[in-house]
Amino acid sequence: MNKSGVKKPDVKQAVIILLTVIAVILISIRTALVLETALILGTMTAAIFAIYLGYSWQKIELAIIEGIKNSLGAIIILIIIGMVIGTWILAGTIPTLIFYGLKLLSPKIFLPSAFILAAITSILIGSSFGTIATMGLVLVGVAQGLNIPEAVTIGAIVSGAMLGDKLSPMSDSTNLTAAMSNTDLFSHIKSMLYVSIPAALISLVAYTIIGKYYLTAQADLATINRILNNLNHNFNISLLTLIPPFIMLTLSFKKTPAIASLAVSFLTASLLAILTQGVSLAEIITTAANGYQANTGFTLIDQLLTQGGINNMMSTVAIIMAGTAMGGILEETGVLSAILTEMTKYIKKPRDLVFISLGSAYLMLLATGEMMVSIIIPGRTLAPAYQKLGIKKNVLSRTLETASTLGCSILPWGVVSVYIQHVLNIDFSYIPYTFLAFIAPIIAIIYAINGKFVFREE
């Protein structure tokens, strides 16, 4: 114990604290699937242990604030995405994409096409959140018309979106991972390719094989025609409505920050909503706040297009804040660093280092549900070990991203998973079909065992 009365936990205490926090979250979720409350209870549990360790309430509050700071960028993006989704529907952008998607796609090629389209979109805009909220919504709408199960479709969309997010130089998680491991950004992306390309190819084959099954289940042409007629009747379907996503992609090519790109897209969509759909300024402001409320008389379309709005993102914002607040306390009290420091004692070979990097990232992800924390803490802790063994830090960065970024999309209480469930209105059923998140870590483990692509410092 130091002069201030604060004591750092030893590894045994740290494990007990972390397991207790995780147990509280899991029990809460099992009792009632309300993630906001579960994570707040986990934060309260972490705070109680912090008091036990001698931390004042003022220090605990500062730790909470510091933890939430890590998520502020994602929260701002979420709020703007809520505005963008609503106005993209109001302007006819998403209805137009669904309309042409239904005309062009077939069950045979739909799943691999969904995977590729989501990946390309995510690479260009640098945001899996933005991809899922825009291209994801469109593809889900097309899948409903083609009689392809929602869970399989969303699995392919999420795999593609996360692949693009990991490889995009505009991605916040990609930049953060490179920074936390002290790695050049493009060196990190190049290293990621060794894991991502084979994982993507295997996923693509799997989605193609699954997609062939639906050749025997013909699309419901009557439903598709009804959707097309309904969209034509309620929206002005025009190529002009595709200007907002085109502008957003163009800005992303020019490496414009995601928040600025999304803001310009919102303003453009708002202008087009007035010009092409004849809406009023009051309707735009209301939709930006509360989302688009579809009332076409066709339940399938109404459910699909009743989306967006700032207020509809607040539940997700609360979950992110609660998770990062909990992570802030666990980091400040030394619980996470104590466990990671103990783990580094067992590193004898490069293989061990990669295994511990994966395990550490997954441990942090389980504890916090937040991929940024599970990148930052292991990245800070393990970088010296890579230097000691002469392993390039781009191996650390790609390992952390393989576990944290992809893992967050399939962890039920992970920030990305919660966002997917909320925006695409799905339960946990999509998780088994998110092949990339399961395949990429296996490839990383194979490389670690045989020593392939575990790059050494010259």
C-alpha positions as CSV (number, residue, x, y, z in Angstrom):
1,M,0.0,0.0,0.0
2,N,1.3,3.5,-0.9
3,K,1.1,6.7,1.1
4,S,-2.3,7.5,-0.4
5,G,-3.8,4.3,1.0
6,V,-4.3,2.8,-2.5
7,K,-3.0,-0.7,-3.0
8,K,-2.6,-2.5,-6.3
9,P,-4.1,-6.0,-6.5
10,D,-1.9,-9.0,-6.9
11,V,-2.7,-11.5,-9.7
12,K,-4.9,-13.6,-7.5
13,Q,-7.0,-10.6,-6.3
14,A,-7.1,-9.3,-9.9
15,V,-8.5,-12.6,-11.2
16,I,-11.1,-12.8,-8.5
17,I,-12.2,-9.2,-9.2
18,L,-12.4,-9.7,-12.9
19,L,-14.3,-13.0,-12.7
20,T,-16.7,-11.5,-10.2
21,V,-17.4,-8.5,-12.5
22,I,-17.9,-10.9,-15.5
23,A,-20.2,-13.2,-13.3
24,V,-22.4,-10.2,-12.4
25,I,-22.8,-9.3,-16.0
26,L,-23.6,-12.8,-17.1
27,I,-26.1,-13.4,-14.3
28,S,-27.8,-10.1,-15.1
29,I,-28.1,-11.0,-18.8
30,R,-29.4,-14.5,-18.0
31,T,-32.0,-13.0,-15.6
32,A,-33.2,-10.4,-18.1
33,L,-31.6,-9.6,-21.5
34,V,-31.0,-5.9,-20.8
35,L,-27.4,-5.1,-21.6
36,E,-27.5,-1.5,-20.3
37,T,-28.4,-2.6,-16.8
38,A,-26.0,-5.6,-16.8
39,L,-23.0,-3.4,-17.7
40,I,-23.9,-0.7,-15.2
41,L,-24.1,-3.4,-12.5
42,G,-20.7,-4.7,-13.7
43,T,-19.4,-1.1,-13.4
44,M,-20.8,-0.8,-9.9
45,T,-19.1,-4.1,-8.9
46,A,-15.8,-2.8,-10.3
47,A,-16.3,0.4,-8.3
48,I,-16.9,-1.5,-5.1
49,F,-13.7,-3.4,-5.5
50,A,-11.9,-0.1,-6.3
51,I,-13.1,1.3,-2.9
52,Y,-11.9,-1.9,-1.2
53,L,-8.5,-1.3,-2.8
54,G,-8.4,2.2,-1.2
55,Y,-9.5,4.4,-4.1
56,S,-11.4,7.5,-3.3
57,W,-14.7,8.2,-5.1
58,Q,-13.1,11.1,-6.8
59,K,-10.5,8.8,-8.4
60,I,-13.1,6.3,-9.4
61,E,-15.1,9.0,-11.1
62,L,-12.0,10.2,-13.0
63,A,-11.4,6.6,-14.1
64,I,-15.0,6.3,-15.3
65,I,-14.6,9.6,-17.3
66,E,-11.3,8.5,-18.7
67,G,-12.8,5.2,-19.8
68,I,-15.8,6.9,-21.5
69,K,-13.4,9.2,-23.3
70,N,-12.2,6.2,-25.3
71,S,-15.6,5.8,-26.8
72,L,-16.5,9.4,-27.6
73,G,-15.5,9.1,-31.2
74,A,-17.7,6.1,-31.7
75,I,-20.6,7.8,-29.9
76,I,-20.4,10.9,-32.1
77,I,-20.4,8.6,-35.2
78,L,-23.4,6.7,-33.9
79,I,-25.4,9.8,-33.4
80,I,-24.6,11.1,-36.9
81,I,-25.3,7.6,-38.4
82,G,-28.7,7.7,-36.7
83,M,-29.4,11.0,-38.6
84,V,-28.0,9.6,-41.8
85,I,-30.1,6.4,-41.8
86,G,-33.3,8.4,-41.3
87,T,-32.6,10.9,-44.1
88,W,-31.3,8.3,-46.5
89,I,-34.7,6.6,-46.2
90,L,-36.5,10.0,-46.4
91,A,-34.6,10.9,-49.5
92,G,-35.4,7.6,-51.2
93,T,-31.7,6.4,-51.1
94,I,-32.2,3.2,-49.3
95,P,-35.5,2.4,-51.1
96,T,-33.7,2.9,-54.4
97,L,-30.9,0.6,-53.4
98,I,-33.4,-2.0,-52.3
99,F,-35.4,-1.6,-55.5
100,Y,-32.4,-2.2,-57.8
101,G,-30.9,-4.8,-55.6
102,L,-34.1,-6.9,-55.9
103,K,-33.9,-6.5,-59.7
104,L,-30.3,-7.5,-60.0
105,L,-29.5,-10.1,-57.3
106,S,-30.6,-13.8,-57.3
107,P,-30.5,-16.4,-54.5
108,K,-27.5,-18.1,-56.2
109,I,-25.1,-15.2,-55.9
110,F,-26.7,-13.2,-53.1
111,L,-24.7,-14.3,-50.0
112,P,-21.2,-14.0,-51.6
113,S,-22.3,-10.7,-53.2
114,A,-23.5,-9.4,-49.8
115,F,-20.1,-10.3,-48.2
116,I,-18.2,-8.6,-51.0
117,L,-20.4,-5.5,-51.2
118,A,-20.2,-5.0,-47.4
119,A,-16.4,-5.4,-47.5
120,I,-15.9,-2.9,-50.3
121,T,-18.2,-0.4,-48.6
122,S,-16.4,-0.7,-45.3
123,I,-13.0,-0.3,-46.8
124,L,-14.1,2.8,-48.6
125,I,-15.9,4.5,-45.7
126,G,-13.7,3.1,-42.9
127,S,-16.6,2.2,-40.7
128,S,-18.2,-1.2,-40.0
129,F,-21.0,0.7,-38.2
130,G,-21.7,2.9,-41.2
131,T,-21.6,-0.1,-43.5
132,I,-24.0,-2.2,-41.4
133,A,-26.4,0.8,-41.0
134,T,-26.5,1.6,-44.8
135,M,-25.5,-1.3,-47.1
136,G,-26.5,-3.7,-44.4
137,L,-30.1,-2.4,-44.2
138,V,-30.3,-2.6,-48.0
139,L,-29.0,-6.2,-48.2
140,V,-31.4,-7.3,-45.5
141,G,-34.3,-5.9,-47.5
142,V,-33.2,-7.6,-50.6
143,A,-32.7,-10.9,-48.7
144,Q,-36.3,-10.8,-47.4
145,G,-37.5,-10.5,-51.0
146,L,-35.4,-13.4,-52.1
147,N,-36.5,-15.7,-49.2
148,I,-33.0,-16.0,-47.8
149,P,-32.9,-16.4,-44.0
150,E,-32.1,-13.2,-42.1
151,A,-29.5,-14.7,-39.8
152,V,-27.4,-16.1,-42.6
153,T,-27.6,-12.8,-44.5
154,I,-26.6,-10.7,-41.6
155,G,-23.7,-13.1,-40.8
156,A,-22.4,-12.5,-44.4
157,I,-22.9,-8.7,-44.1
158,V,-21.1,-8.5,-40.7
159,S,-18.2,-10.6,-41.9
160,G,-17.7,-8.3,-44.9
161,A,-18.1,-5.2,-42.9
162,M,-15.6,-6.3,-40.3
163,L,-13.1,-7.4,-43.0
164,G,-13.3,-3.9,-44.6
165,D,-13.0,-2.2,-41.2
166,K,-9.8,-4.1,-40.4
167,L,-8.2,-3.2,-43.7
168,S,-9.3,0.4,-44.2
169,P,-6.8,3.2,-43.5
170,M,-9.8,5.3,-42.5
171,S,-10.9,3.0,-39.8
172,D,-10.6,4.2,-36.2
173,S,-9.9,0.7,-34.8
174,T,-7.2,0.2,-37.5
175,N,-5.5,3.5,-36.6
176,L,-5.8,2.9,-32.9
177,T,-4.3,-0.6,-33.1
178,A,-1.3,0.6,-35.1
179,A,-0.8,3.5,-32.6
180,M,-1.1,1.3,-29.5
181,S,1.4,-1.2,-30.8
182,N,3.7,1.6,-32.1
183,T,3.4,0.3,-35.6
184,D,3.3,2.1,-38.9
185,L,-0.3,2.2,-40.2
186,F,0.4,0.6,-43.6
187,S,2.8,-1.9,-42.1
188,H,-0.1,-3.0,-39.8
189,I,-2.5,-3.2,-42.8
190,K,0.0,-5.2,-44.8
191,S,0.5,-7.6,-41.9
192,M,-3.3,-7.9,-41.6
193,L,-3.5,-9.1,-45.2
194,Y,-1.7,-12.4,-44.3
195,V,-4.5,-13.3,-42.0
196,S,-7.4,-11.5,-43.7
197,I,-7.1,-12.8,-47.3
198,P,-7.2,-16.5,-46.6
199,A,-9.9,-16.0,-44.0
200,A,-11.9,-14.0,-46.5
201,L,-11.5,-16.6,-49.3
202,I,-12.6,-19.4,-47.0
203,S,-15.6,-17.3,-45.9
204,L,-16.5,-16.5,-49.5
205,V,-16.4,-20.2,-50.4
206,A,-18.6,-21.0,-47.4
207,Y,-21.2,-18.4,-48.3
208,T,-21.2,-19.5,-51.9
209,I,-21.9,-23.1,-50.9
210,I,-24.7,-22.1,-48.5
211,G,-26.1,-19.8,-51.2
212,K,-26.4,-22.7,-53.7
213,Y,-28.8,-24.3,-51.3
214,Y,-31.3,-21.6,-52.0
215,L,-31.4,-22.5,-55.7
216,T,-34.0,-25.1,-54.7
217,A,-36.0,-22.5,-52.8
218,Q,-37.1,-20.1,-55.5
219,A,-37.6,-16.5,-54.7
220,D,-41.2,-15.4,-53.9
221,L,-41.8,-13.4,-57.1
222,A,-45.2,-12.2,-55.9
223,T,-43.6,-10.8,-52.8
224,I,-40.8,-9.2,-54.8
225,N,-43.2,-7.6,-57.2
226,R,-45.3,-6.3,-54.3
227,I,-42.1,-4.8,-52.7
228,L,-41.1,-3.2,-56.0
229,N,-44.6,-1.7,-56.6
230,N,-44.8,-0.5,-53.0
231,L,-41.5,1.3,-53.2
232,N,-42.4,2.8,-56.5
233,H,-45.7,4.0,-55.1
234,N,-44.3,5.6,-51.9
235,F,-40.9,6.9,-53.1
236,N,-39.5,8.7,-56.1
237,I,-37.1,5.9,-57.2
238,S,-34.3,7.7,-59.1
239,L,-30.5,7.5,-59.6
240,L,-30.4,11.0,-58.2
241,T,-31.1,9.6,-54.7
242,L,-27.8,7.7,-54.9
243,I,-25.8,10.9,-54.7
244,P,-25.4,10.9,-50.8
245,P,-23.6,7.5,-50.7
246,F,-21.6,8.5,-53.8
247,I,-20.4,11.7,-52.1
248,M,-19.6,9.8,-48.9
249,L,-17.5,7.2,-50.8
250,T,-15.7,10.0,-52.7
251,L,-14.9,11.9,-49.5
252,S,-13.6,8.6,-47.9
253,F,-11.3,8.1,-50.9
254,K,-9.9,11.5,-50.2
255,K,-9.3,10.4,-46.5
256,T,-11.9,12.8,-45.1
257,P,-12.6,11.8,-41.5
258,A,-15.7,9.6,-41.0
259,I,-17.6,12.2,-39.0
260,A,-17.2,14.9,-41.7
261,S,-18.1,12.4,-44.5
262,L,-21.3,11.3,-42.7
263,A,-22.2,14.9,-41.9
264,V,-21.9,15.9,-45.6
265,S,-23.9,12.8,-46.6
266,F,-26.7,13.8,-44.2
267,L,-26.8,17.4,-45.5
268,T,-26.9,16.1,-49.1
269,A,-29.6,13.6,-48.4
270,S,-31.6,16.3,-46.7
271,L,-31.4,18.5,-49.7
272,L,-32.4,15.6,-52.0
273,A,-35.3,14.7,-49.8
274,I,-36.7,18.2,-50.4
275,L,-36.0,18.1,-54.2
276,T,-36.9,14.5,-55.1
277,Q,-39.5,13.5,-52.4
278,G,-41.1,16.9,-51.7
279,V,-40.6,16.7,-47.9
280,S,-40.5,19.7,-45.6
281,L,-37.6,21.0,-43.4
282,A,-39.7,20.1,-40.4
283,E,-39.9,16.5,-41.6
284,I,-36.1,16.3,-42.0
285,I,-35.5,17.7,-38.5
286,T,-38.1,15.3,-37.0
287,T,-36.7,12.3,-38.9
288,A,-33.1,13.1,-37.9
289,A,-34.2,13.1,-34.2
290,N,-36.7,10.2,-34.2
291,G,-36.0,8.2,-37.3
292,Y,-38.1,7.5,-40.3
293,Q,-41.6,6.1,-39.6
294,A,-42.8,4.1,-42.5
295,N,-46.5,3.8,-43.1
296,T,-46.9,2.2,-46.5
297,G,-49.5,-0.4,-45.6
298,F,-47.1,-3.3,-46.3
299,T,-45.8,-4.7,-43.0
300,L,-42.5,-6.0,-44.4
301,I,-41.6,-2.6,-45.9
302,D,-42.8,-0.7,-42.8
303,Q,-40.6,-2.9,-40.5
304,L,-37.6,-2.5,-42.8
305,L,-37.8,1.3,-43.3
306,T,-38.8,2.3,-39.8
307,Q,-35.2,3.1,-38.9
308,G,-32.7,5.7,-37.8
309,G,-32.8,8.8,-35.7
310,I,-30.7,10.1,-32.9
311,N,-33.1,8.9,-30.2
312,N,-33.0,5.3,-31.5
313,M,-29.3,5.2,-31.0
314,M,-29.4,6.3,-27.4
315,S,-29.7,2.7,-26.1
316,T,-26.5,1.7,-27.9
317,V,-24.8,4.9,-26.7
318,A,-25.7,3.9,-23.1
319,I,-24.3,0.4,-23.5
320,I,-21.0,1.8,-24.9
321,M,-20.7,4.3,-22.1
322,A,-21.4,1.7,-19.4
323,G,-18.9,-0.8,-20.9
324,T,-16.1,1.8,-21.3
325,A,-16.8,3.2,-17.8
326,M,-16.3,-0.3,-16.4
327,G,-13.1,-0.8,-18.4
328,G,-11.8,2.5,-17.1
329,I,-12.1,1.4,-13.5
330,L,-10.5,-2.0,-14.2
331,E,-7.6,-0.3,-15.9
332,E,-7.1,2.4,-13.3
333,T,-7.1,-0.1,-10.4
334,G,-4.5,-2.2,-12.1
335,V,-6.7,-5.3,-12.3
336,L,-6.2,-5.8,-16.0
337,S,-2.5,-5.0,-16.0
338,A,-1.8,-7.4,-13.1
339,I,-3.3,-10.3,-15.1
340,L,-1.5,-9.4,-18.3
341,T,1.9,-8.9,-16.4
342,E,1.5,-12.4,-14.9
343,M,0.7,-13.9,-18.3
344,T,3.9,-12.4,-19.8
345,K,6.0,-14.6,-17.4
346,Y,5.1,-17.6,-19.5
347,I,6.5,-16.3,-22.7
348,K,9.4,-18.4,-23.9
349,K,8.9,-18.5,-27.7
350,P,7.2,-16.3,-30.4
351,R,4.4,-18.8,-30.5
352,D,3.7,-18.2,-26.8
353,L,3.7,-14.4,-27.4
354,V,1.0,-14.7,-30.1
355,F,-1.1,-17.0,-28.0
356,I,-1.0,-14.7,-25.0
357,S,-1.7,-11.7,-27.3
358,L,-4.9,-13.4,-28.5
359,G,-5.8,-14.6,-25.0
360,S,-5.3,-11.1,-23.5
361,A,-7.4,-9.4,-26.1
362,Y,-10.2,-11.9,-25.7
363,L,-10.0,-11.6,-21.9
364,M,-10.3,-7.8,-22.1
365,L,-13.2,-8.1,-24.6
366,L,-15.0,-10.5,-22.2
367,A,-14.5,-8.1,-19.4
368,T,-15.5,-4.9,-21.1
369,G,-17.4,-5.7,-24.3
370,E,-15.4,-2.9,-25.9
371,M,-12.8,-3.5,-28.6
372,M,-10.9,-0.3,-28.0
373,V,-10.1,-1.2,-24.4
374,S,-9.1,-4.8,-25.5
375,I,-6.7,-3.2,-28.1
376,I,-5.2,-0.5,-25.8
377,I,-4.4,-2.5,-22.7
378,P,-2.7,-5.6,-24.3
379,G,-1.1,-3.3,-26.8
380,R,0.5,-1.2,-24.1
381,T,1.4,-4.2,-22.0
382,L,2.8,-6.6,-24.5
383,A,4.8,-4.3,-26.9
384,P,8.0,-4.6,-24.8
385,A,7.8,-8.4,-24.9
386,Y,7.7,-8.3,-28.8
387,Q,10.7,-6.0,-28.7
388,K,12.6,-8.4,-26.4
389,L,12.0,-11.4,-28.6
390,G,12.8,-9.5,-31.8
391,I,9.3,-9.9,-33.3
392,K,8.0,-7.0,-35.4
393,K,5.2,-5.2,-33.7
394,N,3.0,-5.5,-36.8
395,V,2.5,-9.1,-35.6
396,L,1.2,-7.7,-32.3
397,S,-1.1,-5.2,-34.0
398,R,-2.7,-7.8,-36.4
399,T,-3.1,-10.3,-33.6
400,L,-4.9,-7.7,-31.4
401,E,-7.2,-6.7,-34.3
402,T,-7.9,-10.3,-35.2
403,A,-9.2,-11.0,-31.7
404,S,-10.6,-7.6,-30.6
405,T,-12.2,-6.1,-33.7
406,L,-13.6,-9.4,-35.1
407,G,-14.4,-10.8,-31.6
408,C,-16.5,-7.8,-30.7
409,S,-18.9,-8.6,-33.6
410,I,-19.8,-12.0,-32.1
411,L,-19.6,-11.4,-28.4
412,P,-23.3,-11.0,-27.4
413,W,-22.6,-8.0,-25.1
414,G,-19.8,-6.6,-27.3
415,V,-20.3,-3.0,-28.5
416,V,-20.3,-4.1,-32.2
417,S,-22.7,-7.0,-31.6
418,V,-25.1,-4.8,-29.7
419,Y,-25.1,-2.3,-32.5
420,I,-25.8,-5.0,-35.0
421,Q,-28.7,-6.4,-33.0
422,H,-30.1,-2.9,-32.6
423,V,-29.7,-1.6,-36.2
424,L,-30.6,-4.8,-38.0
425,N,-33.2,-5.9,-35.5
426,I,-31.7,-9.4,-35.0
427,D,-31.0,-11.6,-32.0
428,F,-27.9,-13.7,-31.5
429,S,-28.9,-16.1,-34.4
430,Y,-26.5,-14.3,-36.8
431,I,-23.4,-15.1,-34.8
432,P,-22.7,-18.7,-36.0
433,Y,-22.8,-17.4,-39.6
434,T,-20.2,-14.7,-39.0
435,F,-17.5,-17.0,-40.4
436,L,-14.7,-14.5,-40.7
437,A,-14.6,-13.9,-36.9
438,F,-14.1,-17.7,-36.3
439,I,-11.7,-18.4,-39.2
440,A,-9.2,-15.5,-38.8
441,P,-8.1,-16.4,-35.3
442,I,-7.6,-20.1,-36.4
443,I,-5.3,-18.9,-39.2
444,A,-3.4,-16.7,-36.7
445,I,-2.9,-19.7,-34.4
446,I,-1.7,-21.8,-37.3
447,Y,0.9,-19.2,-38.2
448,A,2.0,-19.0,-34.6
449,I,2.5,-22.8,-34.4
450,N,4.4,-23.2,-37.7
451,G,6.2,-19.8,-37.5
452,K,5.0,-18.6,-40.8
453,F,4.6,-14.9,-41.3
454,V,5.7,-14.2,-37.7
455,F,8.0,-11.5,-38.9
456,R,11.4,-10.9,-37.2
457,E,13.2,-7.6,-36.7
458,E,16.2,-7.4,-39.0
